[in-house]
């Protein structure tokens, strides 16, 4: 089964409903933003994995990510199953922090922090805890100081200077505000890494195998205007150029695609 199809299986109506509740977006906006975010993450991971060093770094990262996060996807969004993990006083940030391995002990959060360009210190789990609502205000401030940065530092390493264009484009096409889009980027990242971790273990994939899975996923979606737009932006295209006929055309195609999805075409 194609990687994007496996990802879509995780985006259930319950997940969309929880995203809508979390962000204040309509279910239609939540679904559109989720599609944009997952395509953006896969396109960015594909770019990273097309160099030997990038593929090796991703392969190493997935050693710590066996896909167990997929057993409680709703928990990542603060839905069913999150309550048990929140008994320690945390929120969605603490859930993600525990999943991604924050702190100084060297879990996946620290690996991802180095791979994806995070600051020195606390690791991705701590950044998520501070950004997405784990613990009290004092704890959040301590986590931000320890991590050396915030959500932009983590995603900035993956998307480079294109993070702003990615978030604004997904916001524009979906109607969800940019802060909601940024939150979804961080929430869907461990889901996609979990799926890749499962694929790696089940198929005993080498770094080149991961690269092939990602490039095939992007290639198979090139008829999808959302993937076209994400690939264009990550390749250096600018959505903010007012006179860009290409980007206008892409936005029109994305709108048609989303309307077709809404009405089951």
Steps between C-alpha positions, in 0.01 A plus 500: 500500500622851415638711785238770451221242516635372832513854632142566389385199701609681816294811420168365619180703544569492874845654445354769274234575762762535771714727282193713433433523874862585578543770237152647464505412131208332327533128427543585132782740581659245733492233229648734239775617735582140595541408136725799442712432807553130425596574141740771615669272754539214253639736235748648749610158629545390140725797434702416810533133404627563149854559624703214652556691824135599528379146435745361755390753761134413448580127508679545832216710643247228424692254720327673791158513336334161472153623411348442844371858485247373247330301776360825639483756222209677666720557804732714290209733434376500859210265435407155631791333673670825591353518850723231649809676373378834632469390864840650573358847437601542136322570178545406138859624516584254777347215300709586198800565720483148640443349156794683346741462789576842644743575778873445521490123480545488125166372367351549157431863578869572532580305183233687306615828650842448346372352174229760445692799625384550858691697756751350736379352823156382595393326184179488299291363783575802716432741215165333436417510868553874514339587168196272516404536863681256728517588868479847654631831379826477696567151362428623148750784537764262634443263209532780247826613658640147512413428139669811370206580273143416419286336243657704224844359581376144463298543182751748362760227463261288295341775291787745498402852403177367351318446831314829478387434145393147592288606798345801325418297189330224700317766701386675182380187326325351805370801691673390823710764673879471484540410868265206448698391196826519696348286775391240243849486353636399840217256570516319167881473499515210753218321315688506172827406670319214673374367169848526349644328806259211454585475132870500578466220756256287301696523175849523654559816301839657444526880469460469125179304554353783709601744230322287240178480706490878541587579140236254380240658727576846364516376142167320528339820629627733230152506349376637834511883488576516873816293457587708194474816707701362794775374267503834321543694824769266634678534166524875551168620358341797678126514567523865598577628150179682416551481125587131489268342248641159588411533867157641417439200280622265774268657757208465257584135445530440874159656554345278235666196653368580846149562369516167317606327819220670694235385256650157446621546145 
